[in-house]
Amino acid sequence: MLEVSHLEKSFGSHSVLKDISFSVHPGDVVSVIGASGSGKSTMLRCINLLETPDGGSILYHGEDITARKMNVPAYRARVGMVFQSFNLFSNMTVLENCMVGQIKVAKKSKEEAREKALKFLDKVGMSAYVNAKPRQLSGGQKQRVAIARALAMEPEILLFDEPTSALDPQMVGEVLEVMTALAREGLTMIVVTHEMAFARDISSHVLFMADGVICEEGTPKQIFGQPKEEATKEFLARFRNML
């Protein structure tokens, strides 16, 4: 479904991504772990075309999305993204936040957009808050709305950029619960996360990144049970008490 090949990205003289290659198949849940500054979020932003890669290719169903003729809004509707900081429109209600992309990008009627929005808000447990504004919600509630908004576009792949890192500890669980349910339903996901238990228990594949490269990749059992690289072992040692 998605193939990243020799991806490179620099900011000025600082090389952030160096020769990143991996592939994603339908139904995969790929967790990307590693220390802050290892290039994880930049990689995700390149996949969503929020950053322009400097080298390599990103193939979506065989089509290179970095080609200039690419219809970026249409692509983002198929490859959605959930951000660390929610990115909800503060002047819109929860329901309107989940309708606007469907109407403006997917060209759906208001009636159809409303129906889809209500369906997915119910799915993430937020149907009681349809008329609330984001400022009236907790962090966990905002993130669940952001997930519903992404789902309402009916993406093939959903990218999660550290979706729980801005949340209080008690709110992390409610968001991970929604993500776990989506994974079990077969939604294809790439998740940049510091939640090691999620990466170990829910992923089908784990990438460990350090210094802009994928140091090691494999099944959760391989990465968490028998890591080969010293950098992977050192990183996971910090989380021993949490796993």
C-alpha positions in Angstrom: 0.0 0.0 0.0 2.8 2.4 0.9 6.5 2.1 0.1 9.1 4.5 1.4 12.4 4.1 -0.4 15.7 5.9 0.4 13.9 8.9 1.9 16.1 11.8 2.8 15.3 15.2 4.5 17.6 18.0 5.6 16.9 21.4 7.3 19.8 23.6 6.2 23.0 21.7 6.9 21.3 19.4 9.4 20.4 16.0 7.9 17.3 14.7 9.7 16.4 11.6 7.6 19.1 9.5 6.0 18.2 6.7 3.6 14.9 5.6 5.2 13.2 2.6 3.6 10.2 0.5 4.7 6.9 -0.7 3.4 3.3 -0.9 4.7 0.8 -3.5 3.8 -3.0 -3.4 4.2 -4.0 -3.9 7.9 -0.4 -3.3 9.2 0.0 -1.4 12.4 3.6 0.0 12.2 4.9 1.6 15.4 7.9 3.9 15.1 9.9 4.3 18.3 13.1 6.1 19.3 14.4 9.0 21.3 13.2 12.6 20.6 15.1 14.1 17.7 15.6 10.8 15.9 13.6 11.9 12.9 10.3 10.0 13.6 7.9 13.0 13.3 9.8 14.4 10.3 9.4 11.1 8.5 5.6 11.1 9.2 5.3 14.7 8.0 7.1 13.7 4.7 4.7 10.8 4.2 1.8 13.3 4.6 3.6 15.9 2.4 3.7 18.4 5.2 7.4 18.4 4.5 8.9 18.0 1.1 11.4 15.1 0.9 14.9 16.0 -0.4 15.6 12.6 -1.9 14.1 9.1 -2.3 10.5 8.2 -3.1 7.2 7.5 -1.4 5.0 5.2 -3.4 1.3 5.0 -2.6 -0.3 2.2 -4.5 2.7 2.4 -6.8 2.3 6.1 -7.5 5.1 8.5 -6.4 3.4 11.1 -4.2 6.4 13.4 -4.4 5.6 14.0 -8.1 4.5 17.6 -8.8 1.3 16.6 -10.4 0.0 15.0 -7.2 -3.3 16.2 -5.9 -2.2 16.7 -2.3 -5.6 17.3 -0.6 -7.0 14.2 -2.3 -4.0 12.2 -1.2 -4.3 13.5 2.4 -7.9 12.4 2.5 -6.7 8.8 1.8 -3.6 9.0 4.1 -4.9 10.9 7.1 -3.0 12.3 10.1 -3.7 12.8 13.8 -1.4 15.4 15.4 0.1 15.6 18.8 -1.5 19.0 19.4 -5.0 18.1 18.0 -5.2 20.9 15.5 -8.9 21.4 15.9 -10.6 24.6 14.7 -11.3 26.5 17.9 -14.2 28.5 16.3 -16.1 25.4 15.3 -18.1 22.9 17.3 -17.0 19.3 17.6 -19.5 18.3 14.9 -18.4 21.1 12.5 -14.7 20.1 13.0 -15.6 16.6 11.7 -17.7 17.9 8.8 -15.6 20.6 7.3 -13.0 18.4 5.6 -15.6 16.1 4.1 -17.5 19.1 2.6 -14.5 21.1 1.4 -12.1 18.3 0.3 -14.3 15.2 -0.3 -17.2 17.4 -1.7 -19.8 15.6 0.3 -23.2 17.2 1.0 -23.8 18.6 4.4 -26.3 15.8 5.2 -23.8 13.1 4.3 -21.0 14.8 6.1 -23.1 15.2 9.2 -24.1 11.5 9.1 -20.5 10.4 8.8 -19.3 12.8 11.5 -21.9 11.6 14.0 -21.1 7.9 13.2 -17.4 8.4 13.9 -17.9 10.6 16.9 -20.1 7.9 18.4 -17.3 5.4 17.6 -14.8 7.3 19.7 -17.2 8.0 22.5 -17.7 11.7 21.8 -21.3 11.8 20.5 -22.5 13.6 23.7 -20.2 16.6 22.8 -21.2 17.4 19.3 -22.1 21.0 20.1 -19.1 21.7 22.3 -16.2 23.9 21.3 -12.7 22.5 21.7 -12.0 24.8 24.6 -14.7 23.0 26.6 -13.0 19.6 26.2 -10.2 17.8 28.0 -7.0 16.9 26.1 -8.1 13.3 25.8 -11.5 14.4 24.4 -9.9 16.7 21.9 -7.7 13.9 20.6 -10.6 11.6 20.3 -12.4 14.3 18.2 -9.3 14.6 16.1 -9.3 10.9 15.5 -13.0 11.0 14.6 -12.3 13.9 12.2 -9.6 11.9 10.4 -11.8 8.7 10.3 -14.7 10.7 8.8 -12.6 11.1 5.6 -12.5 7.3 5.5 -8.7 7.1 5.0 -6.9 3.9 3.9 -4.0 4.7 6.2 -4.0 6.8 9.3 -0.7 8.4 10.6 -0.5 9.2 14.3 2.2 11.6 15.4 2.8 11.0 19.1 -1.0 11.2 19.7 -0.7 10.9 23.5 2.4 12.9 24.3 0.4 16.2 25.0 -2.0 14.4 27.4 -2.2 14.0 31.1 -1.4 10.4 32.2 -5.0 9.6 33.0 -6.2 10.7 29.5 -3.6 8.6 27.7 -5.6 5.4 28.3 -8.8 6.6 26.7 -7.0 7.6 23.4 -5.0 4.3 23.3 -8.2 2.4 23.8 -9.7 4.0 20.7 -6.5 3.3 18.7 -6.4 -0.3 19.9 -10.0 -0.8 18.7 -9.1 0.7 15.3 -6.1 -1.6 15.0 -8.2 -4.6 15.8 -10.7 -3.6 13.2 -7.9 -3.8 10.6 -7.2 -0.1 9.9 -3.8 0.4 8.5 -1.8 2.7 10.8 1.7 4.2 11.2 2.1 5.3 14.8 5.0 7.4 16.1 4.8 6.8 19.9 6.5 6.7 23.2 3.9 4.2 24.5 6.0 1.1 24.5 3.3 -1.2 25.8 1.1 -0.2 22.8 4.0 -0.7 20.4 4.7 -4.2 21.9 1.1 -5.4 22.2 -0.8 -3.8 19.2 1.8 -3.4 16.4 2.4 -5.9 13.6 5.8 -4.3 12.9 8.1 -2.0 14.8 10.7 0.5 13.5 13.4 1.7 15.9 14.9 5.0 14.7 18.0 6.8 15.9 19.9 9.7 14.3 17.8 9.8 11.2 18.1 6.1 10.3 16.1 3.0 11.0 18.5 1.1 13.2 16.4 -2.0 13.6 13.0 -3.3 12.5 11.0 -6.4 13.0 8.0 -7.9 14.8 7.3 -6.6 18.4 8.5 -10.0 19.7 11.9 -9.5 17.9 12.3 -5.8 18.9 11.1 -6.0 22.5 12.2 -9.6 23.2 15.4 -10.1 21.3 16.8 -6.7 20.0 20.0 -7.2 18.1 21.4 -3.6 18.0 23.1 -2.1 21.0 21.3 1.2 20.4 17.9 -0.6 20.5 18.8 -2.4 23.7 19.9 0.9 25.4 16.8 2.7 24.4 14.4 -0.1 25.6 16.3 -0.4 28.9 14.8 2.9 29.9 11.3 1.4 29.6 11.9 -1.9 31.4 9.8 -1.0 34.4 6.9 0.0 32.1 6.7 -3.1 30.0 
